[in-house]
Amino acid sequence: MAVTVTDPATGEQHQALVQPGQLGWLTTLVMGEMATCRNGHADGNGQCGHCAGTGRAHHG
């Protein structure tokens, strides 16, 4: 499947072909980045969205 990403600075669009498993991984990565950003604010819990504050690559 094709995924289109827009550069927020330039508006330029880029396409990448990904397999379904890669799309799942990419979704997890983006959701982790969003959680890290939220948690890094003054009212957040300060935890990394990727490791849930454990300092390890996988918290499961």
mmCIF file of the N, C-alpha and C atoms, coordinates in Angstrom:
data_MODEL
# 
_entry.id   MODEL 
# 
loop_
_atom_site.group_PDB 
_atom_site.id 
_atom_site.type_symbol 
_atom_site.label_atom_id 
_atom_site.label_alt_id 
_atom_site.label_comp_id 
_atom_site.label_asym_id 
_atom_site.label_entity_id 
_atom_site.label_seq_id 
_atom_site.pdbx_PDB_ins_code 
_atom_site.Cartn_x 
_atom_site.Cartn_y 
_atom_site.Cartn_z 
_atom_site.occupancy 
_atom_site.B_iso_or_equiv 
_atom_site.pdbx_formal_charge 
_atom_site.auth_seq_id 
_atom_site.auth_comp_id 
_atom_site.auth_asym_id 
_atom_site.auth_atom_id 
_atom_site.pdbx_PDB_model_num 
ATOM 1   N N  . MET A 1 1  ? 0.841  -1.167 0.000  1.00 0.00 ? 1  MET A N  1 
ATOM 2   C CA . MET A 1 1  ? 0.000  0.000  0.000  1.00 0.00 ? 1  MET A CA 1 
ATOM 3   C C  . MET A 1 1  ? 0.885  1.228  0.000  1.00 0.00 ? 1  MET A C  1 
ATOM 4   N N  . ALA A 1 2  ? 0.373  2.317  -0.504 1.00 0.00 ? 2  ALA A N  1 
ATOM 5   C CA . ALA A 1 2  ? 1.118  3.571  -0.565 1.00 0.00 ? 2  ALA A CA 1 
ATOM 6   C C  . ALA A 1 2  ? 0.686  4.477  0.580  1.00 0.00 ? 2  ALA A C  1 
ATOM 7   N N  . VAL A 1 3  ? 1.668  5.105  1.211  1.00 0.00 ? 3  VAL A N  1 
ATOM 8   C CA . VAL A 1 3  ? 1.417  6.056  2.282  1.00 0.00 ? 3  VAL A CA 1 
ATOM 9   C C  . VAL A 1 3  ? 1.966  7.402  1.815  1.00 0.00 ? 3  VAL A C  1 
ATOM 10  N N  . THR A 1 4  ? 1.164  8.445  1.938  1.00 0.00 ? 4  THR A N  1 
ATOM 11  C CA . THR A 1 4  ? 1.595  9.785  1.567  1.00 0.00 ? 4  THR A CA 1 
ATOM 12  C C  . THR A 1 4  ? 1.819  10.596 2.828  1.00 0.00 ? 4  THR A C  1 
ATOM 13  N N  . VAL A 1 5  ? 2.986  11.224 2.910  1.00 0.00 ? 5  VAL A N  1 
ATOM 14  C CA . VAL A 1 5  ? 3.347  12.046 4.062  1.00 0.00 ? 5  VAL A CA 1 
ATOM 15  C C  . VAL A 1 5  ? 3.601  13.463 3.560  1.00 0.00 ? 5  VAL A C  1 
ATOM 16  N N  . THR A 1 6  ? 3.058  14.447 4.261  1.00 0.00 ? 6  THR A N  1 
ATOM 17  C CA . THR A 1 6  ? 3.254  15.842 3.887  1.00 0.00 ? 6  THR A CA 1 
ATOM 18  C C  . THR A 1 6  ? 4.221  16.494 4.868  1.00 0.00 ? 6  THR A C  1 
ATOM 19  N N  . ASP A 1 7  ? 5.269  17.118 4.339  1.00 0.00 ? 7  ASP A N  1 
ATOM 20  C CA . ASP A 1 7  ? 6.226  17.848 5.155  1.00 0.00 ? 7  ASP A CA 1 
ATOM 21  C C  . ASP A 1 7  ? 5.543  19.114 5.663  1.00 0.00 ? 7  ASP A C  1 
ATOM 22  N N  . PRO A 1 8  ? 5.384  19.268 6.980  1.00 0.00 ? 8  PRO A N  1 
ATOM 23  C CA . PRO A 1 8  ? 4.658  20.438 7.482  1.00 0.00 ? 8  PRO A CA 1 
ATOM 24  C C  . PRO A 1 8  ? 5.381  21.755 7.209  1.00 0.00 ? 8  PRO A C  1 
ATOM 25  N N  . ALA A 1 9  ? 6.689  21.715 7.038  1.00 0.00 ? 9  ALA A N  1 
ATOM 26  C CA . ALA A 1 9  ? 7.452  22.943 6.801  1.00 0.00 ? 9  ALA A CA 1 
ATOM 27  C C  . ALA A 1 9  ? 7.314  23.439 5.373  1.00 0.00 ? 9  ALA A C  1 
ATOM 28  N N  . THR A 1 10 ? 7.236  22.512 4.425  1.00 0.00 ? 10 THR A N  1 
ATOM 29  C CA . THR A 1 10 ? 7.239  22.914 3.013  1.00 0.00 ? 10 THR A CA 1 
ATOM 30  C C  . THR A 1 10 ? 5.940  22.596 2.283  1.00 0.00 ? 10 THR A C  1 
ATOM 31  N N  . GLY A 1 11 ? 5.137  21.699 2.841  1.00 0.00 ? 11 GLY A N  1 
ATOM 32  C CA . GLY A 1 11 ? 3.927  21.260 2.156  1.00 0.00 ? 11 GLY A CA 1 
ATOM 33  C C  . GLY A 1 11 ? 4.204  20.207 1.101  1.00 0.00 ? 11 GLY A C  1 
ATOM 34  N N  . GLU A 1 12 ? 5.484  19.866 0.912  1.00 0.00 ? 12 GLU A N  1 
ATOM 35  C CA . GLU A 1 12 ? 5.863  18.866 -0.085 1.00 0.00 ? 12 GLU A CA 1 
ATOM 36  C C  . GLU A 1 12 ? 5.381  17.486 0.361  1.00 0.00 ? 12 GLU A C  1 
ATOM 37  N N  . GLN A 1 13 ? 4.833  16.727 -0.592 1.00 0.00 ? 13 GLN A N  1 
ATOM 38  C CA . GLN A 1 13 ? 4.331  15.398 -0.287 1.00 0.00 ? 13 GLN A CA 1 
ATOM 39  C C  . GLN A 1 13 ? 5.306  14.331 -0.772 1.00 0.00 ? 13 GLN A C  1 
ATOM 40  N N  . HIS A 1 14 ? 5.435  13.285 0.023  1.00 0.00 ? 14 HIS A N  1 
ATOM 41  C CA . HIS A 1 14 ? 6.309  12.167 -0.303 1.00 0.00 ? 14 HIS A CA 1 
ATOM 42  C C  . HIS A 1 14 ? 5.490  10.890 -0.175 1.00 0.00 ? 14 HIS A C  1 
ATOM 43  N N  . GLN A 1 15 ? 5.705  9.952  -1.107 1.00 0.00 ? 15 GLN A N  1 
ATOM 44  C CA . GLN A 1 15 ? 5.014  8.668  -1.053 1.00 0.00 ? 15 GLN A CA 1 
ATOM 45  C C  . GLN A 1 15 ? 6.000  7.559  -0.739 1.00 0.00 ? 15 GLN A C  1 
ATOM 46  N N  . ALA A 1 16 ? 5.532  6.610  0.048  1.00 0.00 ? 16 ALA A N  1 
ATOM 47  C CA . ALA A 1 16 ? 6.335  5.437  0.371  1.00 0.00 ? 16 ALA A CA 1 
ATOM 48  C C  . ALA A 1 16 ? 5.451  4.205  0.244  1.00 0.00 ? 16 ALA A C  1 
ATOM 49  N N  . LEU A 1 17 ? 5.994  3.143  -0.325 1.00 0.00 ? 17 LEU A N  1 
ATOM 50  C CA . LEU A 1 17 ? 5.275  1.883  -0.412 1.00 0.00 ? 17 LEU A CA 1 
ATOM 51  C C  . LEU A 1 17 ? 5.623  1.061  0.823  1.00 0.00 ? 17 LEU A C  1 
ATOM 52  N N  . VAL A 1 18 ? 4.616  0.595  1.532  1.00 0.00 ? 18 VAL A N  1 
ATOM 53  C CA . VAL A 1 18 ? 4.834  -0.172 2.753  1.00 0.00 ? 18 VAL A CA 1 
ATOM 54  C C  . VAL A 1 18 ? 3.989  -1.439 2.739  1.00 0.00 ? 18 VAL A C  1 
ATOM 55  N N  . GLN A 1 19 ? 4.480  -2.433 3.433  1.00 0.00 ? 19 GLN A N  1 
ATOM 56  C CA . GLN A 1 19 ? 3.746  -3.682 3.620  1.00 0.00 ? 19 GLN A CA 1 
ATOM 57  C C  . GLN A 1 19 ? 2.837  -3.516 4.846  1.00 0.00 ? 19 GLN A C  1 
ATOM 58  N N  . PRO A 1 20 ? 1.773  -4.314 4.966  1.00 0.00 ? 20 PRO A N  1 
ATOM 59  C CA . PRO A 1 20 ? 0.865  -4.171 6.106  1.00 0.00 ? 20 PRO A CA 1 
ATOM 60  C C  . PRO A 1 20 ? 1.579  -4.236 7.466  1.00 0.00 ? 20 PRO A C  1 
ATOM 61  N N  . GLY A 1 21 ? 2.537  -5.119 7.644  1.00 0.00 ? 21 GLY A N  1 
ATOM 62  C CA . GLY A 1 21 ? 3.262  -5.200 8.912  1.00 0.00 ? 21 GLY A CA 1 
ATOM 63  C C  . GLY A 1 21 ? 4.058  -3.943 9.191  1.00 0.00 ? 21 GLY A C  1 
ATOM 64  N N  . GLN A 1 22 ? 4.618  -3.361 8.136  1.00 0.00 ? 22 GLN A N  1 
ATOM 65  C CA . GLN A 1 22 ? 5.368  -2.115 8.293  1.00 0.00 ? 22 GLN A CA 1 
ATOM 66  C C  . GLN A 1 22 ? 4.437  -0.967 8.676  1.00 0.00 ? 22 GLN A C  1 
ATOM 67  N N  . LEU A 1 23 ? 3.231  -0.985 8.146  1.00 0.00 ? 23 LEU A N  1 
ATOM 68  C CA . LEU A 1 23 ? 2.268  0.062  8.466  1.00 0.00 ? 23 LEU A CA 1 
ATOM 69  C C  . LEU A 1 23 ? 1.898  -0.006 9.942  1.00 0.00 ? 23 LEU A C  1 
ATOM 70  N N  . GLY A 1 24 ? 1.734  -1.216 10.466 1.00 0.00 ? 24 GLY A N  1 
ATOM 71  C CA . GLY A 1 24 ? 1.451  -1.380 11.895 1.00 0.00 ? 24 GLY A CA 1 
ATOM 72  C C  . GLY A 1 24 ? 2.588  -0.837 12.742 1.00 0.00 ? 24 GLY A C  1 
ATOM 73  N N  . TRP A 1 25 ? 3.836  -1.143 12.356 1.00 0.00 ? 25 TRP A N  1 
ATOM 74  C CA . TRP A 1 25 ? 4.999  -0.655 13.081 1.00 0.00 ? 25 TRP A CA 1 
ATOM 75  C C  . TRP A 1 25 ? 5.060  0.865  13.022 1.00 0.00 ? 25 TRP A C  1 
ATOM 76  N N  . LEU A 1 26 ? 4.824  1.433  11.844 1.00 0.00 ? 26 LEU A N  1 
ATOM 77  C CA . LEU A 1 26 ? 4.866  2.876  11.668 1.00 0.00 ? 26 LEU A CA 1 
ATOM 78  C C  . LEU A 1 26 ? 3.791  3.565  12.518 1.00 0.00 ? 26 LEU A C  1 
ATOM 79  N N  . THR A 1 27 ? 2.614  2.990  12.561 1.00 0.00 ? 27 THR A N  1 
ATOM 80  C CA . THR A 1 27 ? 1.531  3.536  13.380 1.00 0.00 ? 27 THR A CA 1 
ATOM 81  C C  . THR A 1 27 ? 1.927  3.539  14.850 1.00 0.00 ? 27 THR A C  1 
ATOM 82  N N  . THR A 1 28 ? 2.519  2.440  15.324 1.00 0.00 ? 28 THR A N  1 
ATOM 83  C CA . THR A 1 28 ? 2.971  2.350  16.712 1.00 0.00 ? 28 THR A CA 1 
ATOM 84  C C  . THR A 1 28 ? 4.026  3.403  17.007 1.00 0.00 ? 28 THR A C  1 
ATOM 85  N N  . LEU A 1 29 ? 4.948  3.597  16.077 1.00 0.00 ? 29 LEU A N  1 
ATOM 86  C CA . LEU A 1 29 ? 6.001  4.595  16.242 1.00 0.00 ? 29 LEU A CA 1 
ATOM 87  C C  . LEU A 1 29 ? 5.416  6.004  16.371 1.00 0.00 ? 29 LEU A C  1 
ATOM 88  N N  . VAL A 1 30 ? 4.497  6.354  15.484 1.00 0.00 ? 30 VAL A N  1 
ATOM 89  C CA . VAL A 1 30 ? 3.897  7.692  15.507 1.00 0.00 ? 30 VAL A CA 1 
ATOM 90  C C  . VAL A 1 30 ? 3.086  7.894  16.784 1.00 0.00 ? 30 VAL A C  1 
ATOM 91  N N  . MET A 1 31 ? 2.335  6.891  17.190 1.00 0.00 ? 31 MET A N  1 
ATOM 92  C CA . MET A 1 31 ? 1.543  7.004  18.415 1.00 0.00 ? 31 MET A CA 1 
ATOM 93  C C  . MET A 1 31 ? 2.459  7.181  19.628 1.00 0.00 ? 31 MET A C  1 
ATOM 94  N N  . GLY A 1 32 ? 3.608  6.489  19.644 1.00 0.00 ? 32 GLY A N  1 
ATOM 95  C CA . GLY A 1 32 ? 4.577  6.645  20.725 1.00 0.00 ? 32 GLY A CA 1 
ATOM 96  C C  . GLY A 1 32 ? 5.153  8.047  20.765 1.00 0.00 ? 32 GLY A C  1 
ATOM 97  N N  . GLU A 1 33 ? 5.454  8.610  19.590 1.00 0.00 ? 33 GLU A N  1 
ATOM 98  C CA . GLU A 1 33 ? 5.966  9.981  19.523 1.00 0.00 ? 33 GLU A CA 1 
ATOM 99  C C  . GLU A 1 33 ? 4.930  10.974 20.033 1.00 0.00 ? 33 GLU A C  1 
ATOM 100 N N  . MET A 1 34 ? 3.670  10.753 19.669 1.00 0.00 ? 34 MET A N  1 
ATOM 101 C CA . MET A 1 34 ? 2.609  11.640 20.141 1.00 0.00 ? 34 MET A CA 1 
ATOM 102 C C  . MET A 1 34 ? 2.475  11.557 21.659 1.00 0.00 ? 34 MET A C  1 
ATOM 103 N N  . ALA A 1 35 ? 2.560  10.349 22.225 1.00 0.00 ? 35 ALA A N  1 
ATOM 104 C CA . ALA A 1 35 ? 2.468  10.168 23.678 1.00 0.00 ? 35 ALA A CA 1 
ATOM 105 C C  . ALA A 1 35 ? 3.648  10.837 24.370 1.00 0.00 ? 35 ALA A C  1 
ATOM 106 N N  . THR A 1 36 ? 4.847  10.688 23.812 1.00 0.00 ? 36 THR A N  1 
ATOM 107 C CA . THR A 1 36 ? 6.032  11.317 24.398 1.00 0.00 ? 36 THR A CA 1 
ATOM 108 C C  . THR A 1 36 ? 5.868  12.834 24.421 1.00 0.00 ? 36 THR A C  1 
ATOM 109 N N  . CYS A 1 37 ? 5.363  13.391 23.345 1.00 0.00 ? 37 CYS A N  1 
ATOM 110 C CA . CYS A 1 37 ? 5.145  14.834 23.270 1.00 0.00 ? 37 CYS A CA 1 
ATOM 111 C C  . CYS A 1 37 ? 4.137  15.275 24.326 1.00 0.00 ? 37 CYS A C  1 
ATOM 112 N N  . ARG A 1 38 ? 3.010  14.580 24.424 1.00 0.00 ? 38 ARG A N  1 
ATOM 113 C CA . ARG A 1 38 ? 1.990  14.908 25.431 1.00 0.00 ? 38 ARG A CA 1 
ATOM 114 C C  . ARG A 1 38 ? 2.565  14.797 26.834 1.00 0.00 ? 38 ARG A C  1 
ATOM 115 N N  . ASN A 1 39 ? 3.267  13.701 27.109 1.00 0.00 ? 39 ASN A N  1 
ATOM 116 C CA . ASN A 1 39 ? 3.786  13.443 28.448 1.00 0.00 ? 39 ASN A CA 1 
ATOM 117 C C  . ASN A 1 39 ? 4.908  14.403 28.829 1.00 0.00 ? 39 ASN A C  1 
ATOM 118 N N  . GLY A 1 40 ? 5.550  15.005 27.847 1.00 0.00 ? 40 GLY A N  1 
ATOM 119 C CA . GLY A 1 40 ? 6.642  15.924 28.112 1.00 0.00 ? 40 GLY A CA 1 
ATOM 120 C C  . GLY A 1 40 ? 6.186  17.315 28.523 1.00 0.00 ? 40 GLY A C  1 
ATOM 121 N N  . HIS A 1 41 ? 4.915  17.605 28.380 1.00 0.00 ? 41 HIS A N  1 
ATOM 122 C CA . HIS A 1 41 ? 4.405  18.918 28.783 1.00 0.00 ? 41 HIS A CA 1 
ATOM 123 C C  . HIS A 1 41 ? 4.274  18.989 30.299 1.00 0.00 ? 41 HIS A C  1 
ATOM 124 N N  . ALA A 1 42 ? 4.131  20.194 30.810 1.00 0.00 ? 42 ALA A N  1 
ATOM 125 C CA . ALA A 1 42 ? 4.078  20.427 32.261 1.00 0.00 ? 42 ALA A CA 1 
ATOM 126 C C  . ALA A 1 42 ? 3.004  19.588 32.950 1.00 0.00 ? 42 ALA A C  1 
ATOM 127 N N  . ASP A 1 43 ? 1.888  19.350 32.292 1.00 0.00 ? 43 ASP A N  1 
ATOM 128 C CA . ASP A 1 43 ? 0.818  18.573 32.924 1.00 0.00 ? 43 ASP A CA 1 
ATOM 129 C C  . ASP A 1 43 ? 0.880  17.090 32.567 1.00 0.00 ? 43 ASP A C  1 
ATOM 130 N N  . GLY A 1 44 ? 1.958  16.671 31.874 1.00 0.00 ? 44 GLY A N  1 
ATOM 131 C CA . GLY A 1 44 ? 2.122  15.262 31.502 1.00 0.00 ? 44 GLY A CA 1 
ATOM 132 C C  . GLY A 1 44 ? 2.779  14.478 32.625 1.00 0.00 ? 44 GLY A C  1 
ATOM 133 N N  . ASN A 1 45 ? 2.925  13.169 32.386 1.00 0.00 ? 45 ASN A N  1 
ATOM 134 C CA . ASN A 1 45 ? 3.514  12.311 33.413 1.00 0.00 ? 45 ASN A CA 1 
ATOM 135 C C  . ASN A 1 45 ? 5.015  12.126 33.242 1.00 0.00 ? 45 ASN A C  1 
ATOM 136 N N  . GLY A 1 46 ? 5.606  12.734 32.213 1.00 0.00 ? 46 GLY A N  1 
ATOM 137 C CA . GLY A 1 46 ? 7.044  12.692 31.997 1.00 0.00 ? 46 GLY A CA 1 
ATOM 138 C C  . GLY A 1 46 ? 7.565  11.392 31.431 1.00 0.00 ? 46 GLY A C  1 
ATOM 139 N N  . GLN A 1 47 ? 6.689  10.446 31.117 1.00 0.00 ? 47 GLN A N  1 
ATOM 140 C CA . GLN A 1 47 ? 7.129  9.151  30.620 1.00 0.00 ? 47 GLN A CA 1 
ATOM 141 C C  . GLN A 1 47 ? 7.310  9.155  29.110 1.00 0.00 ? 47 GLN A C  1 
ATOM 142 N N  . CYS A 1 48 ? 8.314  8.407  28.673 1.00 0.00 ? 48 CYS A N  1 
ATOM 143 C CA . CYS A 1 48 ? 8.523  8.190  27.251 1.00 0.00 ? 48 CYS A CA 1 
ATOM 144 C C  . CYS A 1 48 ? 7.358  7.361  26.713 1.00 0.00 ? 48 CYS A C  1 
ATOM 145 N N  . GLY A 1 49 ? 6.818  7.747  25.564 1.00 0.00 ? 49 GLY A N  1 
ATOM 146 C CA . GLY A 1 49 ? 5.718  7.009  24.967 1.00 0.00 ? 49 GLY A CA 1 
ATOM 147 C C  . GLY A 1 49 ? 6.136  5.681  24.368 1.00 0.00 ? 49 GLY A C  1 
ATOM 148 N N  . HIS A 1 50 ? 7.447  5.490  24.161 1.00 0.00 ? 50 HIS A N  1 
ATOM 149 C CA . HIS A 1 50 ? 7.937  4.262  23.555 1.00 0.00 ? 50 HIS A CA 1 
ATOM 150 C C  . HIS A 1 50 ? 8.205  3.184  24.600 1.00 0.00 ? 50 HIS A C  1 
ATOM 151 N N  . CYS A 1 51 ? 8.796  3.582  25.728 1.00 0.00 ? 51 CYS A N  1 
ATOM 152 C CA . CYS A 1 51 ? 9.191  2.586  26.734 1.00 0.00 ? 51 CYS A CA 1 
ATOM 153 C C  . CYS A 1 51 ? 8.355  2.695  27.993 1.00 0.00 ? 51 CYS A C  1 
ATOM 154 N N  . ALA A 1 52 ? 7.390  3.611  28.026 1.00 0.00 ? 52 ALA A N  1 
ATOM 155 C CA . ALA A 1 52 ? 6.527  3.825  29.181 1.00 0.00 ? 52 ALA A CA 1 
ATOM 156 C C  . ALA A 1 52 ? 7.320  4.143  30.443 1.00 0.00 ? 52 ALA A C  1 
ATOM 157 N N  . GLY A 1 53 ? 8.446  4.827  30.266 1.00 0.00 ? 53 GLY A N  1 
ATOM 158 C CA . GLY A 1 53 ? 9.231  5.259  31.402 1.00 0.00 ? 53 GLY A CA 1 
ATOM 159 C C  . GLY A 1 53 ? 10.197 4.229  31.960 1.00 0.00 ? 53 GLY A C  1 
ATOM 160 N N  . THR A 1 54 ? 10.307 3.062  31.334 1.00 0.00 ? 54 THR A N  1 
ATOM 161 C CA . THR A 1 54 ? 11.158 2.011  31.865 1.00 0.00 ? 54 THR A CA 1 
ATOM 162 C C  . THR A 1 54 ? 12.613 2.185  31.445 1.00 0.00 ? 54 THR A C  1 
ATOM 163 N N  . GLY A 1 55 ? 12.856 2.938  30.378 1.00 0.00 ? 55 GLY A N  1 
ATOM 164 C CA . GLY A 1 55 ? 14.203 3.079  29.849 1.00 0.00 ? 55 GLY A CA 1 
ATOM 165 C C  . GLY A 1 55 ? 14.602 1.906  28.976 1.00 0.00 ? 55 GLY A C  1 
ATOM 166 N N  . ARG A 1 56 ? 13.686 0.975  28.765 1.00 0.00 ? 56 ARG A N  1 
ATOM 167 C CA . ARG A 1 56 ? 13.945 -0.176 27.900 1.00 0.00 ? 56 ARG A CA 1 
ATOM 168 C C  . ARG A 1 56 ? 13.218 -0.005 26.576 1.00 0.00 ? 56 ARG A C  1 
ATOM 169 N N  . ALA A 1 57 ? 13.711 -0.677 25.560 1.00 0.00 ? 57 ALA A N  1 
ATOM 170 C CA . ALA A 1 57 ? 13.133 -0.557 24.232 1.00 0.00 ? 57 ALA A CA 1 
ATOM 171 C C  . ALA A 1 57 ? 11.727 -1.163 24.150 1.00 0.00 ? 57 ALA A C  1 
ATOM 172 N N  . HIS A 1 58 ? 11.421 -2.143 24.981 1.00 0.00 ? 58 HIS A N  1 
ATOM 173 C CA . HIS A 1 58 ? 10.109 -2.789 24.960 1.00 0.00 ? 58 HIS A CA 1 
ATOM 174 C C  . HIS A 1 58 ? 9.619  -2.921 26.391 1.00 0.00 ? 58 HIS A C  1 
ATOM 175 N N  . HIS A 1 59 ? 8.430  -2.394 26.654 1.00 0.00 ? 59 HIS A N  1 
ATOM 176 C CA . HIS A 1 59 ? 7.928  -2.403 28.029 1.00 0.00 ? 59 HIS A CA 1 
ATOM 177 C C  . HIS A 1 59 ? 6.983  -3.548 28.323 1.00 0.00 ? 59 HIS A C  1 
ATOM 178 N N  . GLY A 1 60 ? 6.786  -4.455 27.363 1.00 0.00 ? 60 GLY A N  1 
ATOM 179 C CA . GLY A 1 60 ? 5.804  -5.530 27.543 1.00 0.00 ? 60 GLY A CA 1 
ATOM 180 C C  . GLY A 1 60 ? 6.263  -6.723 28.269 1.00 0.00 ? 60 GLY A C  1 
# 
